[in-house]
């Protein structure tokens, strides 16, 4: 039975629903992240939000205090799923290295006292043009391809990812070309949710202080969960709020997290910068490219072409002086053997030898025939081999 591509995937990804959803190897962290969002919102709605409903009685506006965080939490969880369960921009692997990039260099062999034999070399980098500027791209030994510009190999997922930003352990997935937009929306929406819960919890403590004509400690004593939620949201804001601000800077300058940390000290020109407005438009207003992988497609048998021929295997016109000398010596040895066979006996000697000593005649003739057959066989193999290489 044929396998689908996701069933024989060489990366460390995990697939669900028959290859429709693709996660990273640490996909279990999604449940942790989701629980860190759901649990505080449930606590807020049950113990704080329902007490604030009656504080805004006009047009039943108070119910929005509970409904708003509930709907916003669903929105945040959808963004989390879109970030974690889609192809981040994985570049398909090659089944063999790109042969057009092979080159040969002569290296001195240890045997034969200085004979040069061709050794396979492979360029580790090459230059491509991006916006009129030459950019160097590297070769990936694992995926057997030259990485596109801004592509990097994720050591966690074991994939090359286009516009690689980073591998996020909280969403269990690489952040790249096809899910960066959802990642930023997830982080920024989580920031807004934290601010909302923090402010509403602080408002509830203030209302308790008013109702009991007490101080802050009175409000804290009446609703300790409100204080816990405020502390939790304050700490979370340092994380998701800091990420939101950092990625706003990256988007405005059209950088990735990987580029910012790796090339910060190089002072190199950013060839991808299109201006602040153009950079935001590229992230939020352009169509997301389709995936380059069809994970549910059936695998097709790939016939790998034969390896490139070495200089010894190439045609006579491509062979070097050393190879031509070896060929001439082989031909001379073969011609000399035939000459020895033809001149070994005169015809009369052969006839007289047959009358006087038939056994000697047969042995000589047999040895000559054996030598001729073996040399002819070697010549035919040599000619067939030369034609095959051509």
N, C-alpha and C positions, 0 to 999 in steps of 0.2 A: 504494500500500500504506500502511495506517495505521501511524503511528509510536506507539511506546509513550512513556509520560511520561518515562522516564529517558533516552530517545534525544533528546529536545528540552529537556532540563533546562537552565534558565538559570543555575544556580549553577556553581561551578567544581569540583564533585565528580566523582569517577571511579567508574564502576560496573563490576562484574564479575559473571559468571554470570547474564547476562541481567537485570541490575537487582536481583538478590537481595542483593548486597553493595554498600554505598555507602561510599566512602572520601573523604577530603579531597584537595585538589590536591597536597599534599606526601605522598602515600601511600608514596613510596619510602623515607621515613624509618622505616617499620615494619621493613624489612629490616635497617636499621642497629641499631635497638633490639633486634630479635630476636637478631642476631649478638652483641651486647654481653652477652646473657644466655647464649646457647648455648655460645659459645667458652670462657668461663671454667669453665663446669660440665664440659665435656668434658676440659679440662686437669686439673681437680681429680680427676675420676673415674679418669683413666688414670695420672696420675703421683703422686697423693697418696692418694686414697681406697682404691685396691686394696692399698696397703701397710698401711692401718689395719684391713683386714678381720680379720686374724689377732690383733689386739689385743683383740678381744671374741669369744672362741671359743664362749662358752656359748650354746647354742640357735641357733647360727649368727647371732647378733645383729650380728656385724661386717658382714654383707652389707648391712644396712640403711644403712650409711654411704654406700654407692654407690647403692642403690636409692632412698633417700629424696630426694636432690637430683635424681635423674633424673625421678621422678614429680612432684616439686614444680615442676621446670622446665616440664614439659608443662602443668601447671595454670596457671603464670604466662603461658605463651604463649597459652593459650586465653583468658585474661582480656584479654591484649593484642589478640587478634583480635576479641573481643566489643566492646571499647572502640572499635576503629578501624573496624569494618566495619558498624556499625549506624547507623540514623538517630538522631542525638543529640537530636532534638526539633525538626526543621525545620518552621516555619510555612509552609503553602502560600501562594504568591504570588497576588495578585488580578490579573485581566486588565484591570481598570480601577479607578480610585479609587472608594471608597464614596460614591455619589452623595447619600445621605441627609445627608452632612456638608457638601455644597456650600452656599455662601451668597454673596450678591451685595452689593457695596458700590458706591455711585455714585462715579465718578471723572470729573473734568473733562476733556473731550476737547480735544486741541490744535486741532482743526478746528471751525469753526462758532462760535467766539467764546464758549465757555462752556457749550455743550450738555453735559449730563451723560449719560454712557453707563454701563451696568452693567459692572463688572469682576468676574471670577471670583476668589473668595477661598476659602482652604481652611485650616481651623484646624490648627495644627501640633501641638497637644496637646489632650487631653481628660481628664476626671476619671472614675475608676472606683472602686468601693468594694471594699476588701479587708479582711476581718475587722473591718468597721465603721469603717474609716479610709479617707479619700479619698486615692487615689494617682494621680498624674499619669502618663499614658502618652503616648508620642510617636508621631508618624506617620512611617513609613518610606517615602521616595520611591522606593526601588528595588523593594520588594515591594508598594507601594501598599496598605498596611494600617496600622491602629493596632496597635502591638506589644502583646501581652498583658503583664501585670505580670511583671517579672523577665526579660523577653525583650530581647535585643539583637541587632544585626546584626553578623555576623562579616565583617570586611573581607577575610579570607583565602578563606573558602569562598563569600562573597557570598550568605549566607542569614541569615534571622532565625531564631534558635534560642531555644526556651523554656528558662527557667531557665539562661541562658547563664552558664557559669563562666569559661572561657577557651578559646583554641585552643592545643592542645598540639602542638608540632612533633615531639615524640618518638613520638607515636602517630599523627600525621598526620590529626587529626580534631578537630572542636569537642567540647568537653565540656559537656554540657547535661543536660536533664531525663531523657533515656532511657538515657544511658550513664555518668552520674556514679558510680553504684554500682560498676560494673565498673572504672572508672578508679581509684577509691580502693582497691578490692581488688587491682588490678594493682600499684599503687605500694606498698601495705603488704606484699604478698606478695614483691615484689622486695626489700624491706627485710629480710624474714626470711631470704630466700635468701642475701643478702649476709652477714648475721650468721652463718649456718650455715657458709658456705665460709670465712669469716675465722676462726671458732673452730676448725674442723677443721684448717685449715692451721697455726694456732698450736699445736694439739695435736701435729701431726706433727713440728714443729720441736722441741718439748719431748721427744718420744720419741727423736728422733735425738740430742739432748743426753744423754739417759740412756744410750742404747746405746753412745755413743762416749765417755762420761765427759768431755764437753767443755763448752765455754761456748756462749753464744748464737751466736757466730761459727762455731762448729763445725757447728751445725745449719743455719745459713744457707749455709755452704759445701757441705754435703751435699745440700741441696735448695733451690736458688735460686728454682725455680718457686713454692715455697710462699711465699716472701717477696714475689714479684711478685703473687701472688693476694691476699695480705694487703693490700698497698698498693692494689691495684685496688679491693678491696671497701671499704677504708677511705674512699677518695675517693668511691665510689658511694654510700656510706652518708650522706655529707654532702648528697647530692642527693636520693635517694629517701627517706632517713630524715627529712630536713628537710621534704620534701613531705608525708610521712605525718603528722608532727606538726602542720604548718600546717593540713592539711585536717581533722584531728581537732578543731582549734579552730573551724574554719569550720562543721563539722557540728554541734558542740555549741551554737553560737550561731545556726544556721540562716542562714548567709551564703553568698554565692558569692565567688569570687576577684575578679570584676568589681566587685561591690558593696563589698567590703572596701577595694579600692584607690581606687575612685571616690568613695565617700561616707564615708571614714574621718574626715575633718575636719568633716563636717557635723553630727555628733552627732544625727542623726535617729533617730526611734523605729523599731525593727525590727518591723514589723507581722506578720512571718512567724514570729517566735520562739514556739515552743510549749513551752519548757522543755527542759532537756538531754535527758531521757529521751524526750520527744515528738519532738524533732528527730532523734535517732538512729533512732527507730521510723519516722519518715517516710522516711528514706533507705534503710534496710535491710529494713524489714518491710512495706512497702506494695507493691501490685502496680504494675508498670511500665506506664504508659499505652501503648496501641497507637499505632503511627505514624499521623500524619495524612496521610501521602502513600502512595499506591499506585503505586509506581514502575513496576510491570509492567503496569499497566492501559493500555488504548489511549486515545489522546487523543480528546477529543470537541470538535467544532467549537463554539466559543463565539460566540454572536451578541451583539455588544456593543450595548446599548441606545443610542438617540440621545442626544446631549448635552443637558443641561437647557436649557430655553428661557430666553432672556433676557427682560427686561421688555418689549422691543419686540416679541417674538414671542408673549408671553402674551396671554390673552383680554382683551376690552375691560374686564371687571370688574377685572382685575389691572393694567391699564395706568395709568400715571401721568398727571398733568395735561398734561405736554408731549406725550405720545403722543395724548391725546384732542384737543388743539389741532391737531396735525398732521392728524388724521383729518378734523376739521371743515373745515379749510382745503381739503383735497383734495376733500371733497364739495361745498363751495361753488364751487370752480373747475370741477368737473364740471357742476354745475347751471347755472353761468353760461355755459358753452359751449353747452349745450342751448338756453338762452334766446336766445342770439345767433343760433343756427341757425334757431330757430322764428320770430324777429322780423326776420330779414334781408330778407325780401321779402314783400309782400302777395300774396294769391292772384291778384288781377287783374294785378299787375305780373309775376308769374311767367308767366301766360297770354299777356299782351302780349309779354313778352320772348321767348316761344317762337315767336310769329308773326313778329316783327321780326328777331330774331337768335337762331336755334336754337342756334348754337354757344355763345353766351354763356349761354343757359339750361342747356345740358348741362354747361358748365364749372362754373356755380354749384351746380347740383344735385349734380354729381359731387363738388365740394369739400365740400358739406354732408354728403353721404353718407359721404365718407371721414372727415370729422371725427367724425361720429356713430358710425361703426363703430369707429374707434380708441378713442373714449372709452368706448363700450360694452364693447369688449374689455378695456380697462384696468379697468373697474368689475367685470367678471366675474372677472378674475384677482384683484382685491383681495378680493372676497367669498369666492372659493375659498380664497385664502390665509388669510383670517381663520378660516374654518371648519376648515381643516386644523390650524391651531394650537390651536383649541379641542378 
